[in-house]
């Protein structure tokens, strides 16, 4: 009696309506394209990814560089801070995802996606794919700036790529946290506000900008536990040489842990959100 | 996927039983039953907050009900949401298109999400743009569209997958009359193509234009249902407004009509402030008879118009009748044409 029974299910779908892997990838592709077209339409949304690395590198190298490494020794600080900034860049871009997804929900288009025969996670995954692209762009600019200011690779190009990759996967895991936050909070401004509150202590209470040895004991303990310190230490070791394994493994453990906890929560929240 | 009408003739495309959805103390849906027959349009009429949108959101799998069941095209909203989403289209009060994407990109994206090949998605997008007169604006971002264009794009997006059941949630709220008519025409075309439509609206006029049957919602409950004509008869059909050329004729005109004994014509009511005589009528024959009678008696008429009852009047009529049914004291609102007019009528007759 139902019209639905007239037509066979289209390719990539079983009779139960389950969505196969290929169909899922196609959907994610279509949604990535949507996000990319949005950027094309609104190029200003790329300013943070383009300018943040430039401003931060200049600021930190010239404002703190002399003080930390001694006057005239800024180039030494470049090799210290740029790997650290790679860690920070991921967190900053990840934070923007939260307010972005919150904003998206204010528009009816999310309702359309959620009434369509697609996996609901594909909307979130597409968002993350595009944001990883933005992270990659920001990291490239950061490294470009770094080289211009005297960054030298003491290891190999492969090590450098490994450092970039590590920052990206860790950044992607952070995105799930901010997506969850974006789906939970009422307004995009609130998401941004909370984001800053979380960001500031994590970024400055770390080994990103300065060695932790001069900090009081309690703060040093905090920075040691801070995953951003581990990521900064890991990429520093990958670029400047030194013991790599410990900090890399800890960073990967954080990445897996954060994703395993927050991704399912975010998808469940997305599924049930009735905004 | 093109064949939709094949199976018309009988079954219900939508079946809702005992649906309940509470938001804290608010009962958005408080035990709703309704059916939409295959290939017909059901109008769900009700004021803001009556639960119309909650119903649509449950039926489109956006929210889960607290109790009760609902089936759409044979699929259960709770246990078969994936299959259900393949056969529905939703157009909400707020256009659900991506404002930063062009009209064509929006439709192409929807096509791809519905598993059309690149070529088919392009073709279908262009076909829909043509049909909804959006070809000229195809490359502009939807955010720059006028309200009517955006609503048309939204309808087009809902139609890409050739849904067999379409939900229209207040599709013309906030639109100007011309745009509203365009949307109505599109809906009528979809119905002619065989779609089953569940339409929510606050406007009696819209319900009358589009719906085969009506369900009236109030505070999460169905308070009346039936064919549009049946409900109109209950409510008193249209109001005929006559403006006499001379204000002094108001009372005499009303008096004449009230005592005319014309078949089915209710009491005439004087609206002093506006200089009008209002008469409830249910057929065109009555309109002709009234105008004829007034001509016979040599009344000079400056203006004449008919109005459908407003949602308020519909409510008053329906709830008024309900209240009087179990023989309680409230007899004043007993007449179908109901409302505040009775009082004035007595005044005239006295």
Interface residues (C-beta under 8 A of the other chain):
Chain A: X1 X2 X3 X4 X5 X6 X7 X9 X10 X11 X12 X13 X16 X17 X18 X19 X23 X26 X27 X29 X30 X31 X33 X34 X37 X38 X41 X42 X107 X108 X109 X110 X111 X112 X113 X114 X115 X116 X117 X118 X272 X274
Chain B: X1 X3 X4 X6 X7 X10 X11 X13 X38 X57 X60 X61 X62 X63 X64 X73 X74 X75 X80 X82 X83 X85 X86 X87 X88 X90 X92 X94 X95 X96 X97 X98 X99 X100 X101 X105 X109 X110 X112 X113 X114 X115 X141 X154 X157 X164 X165 X196
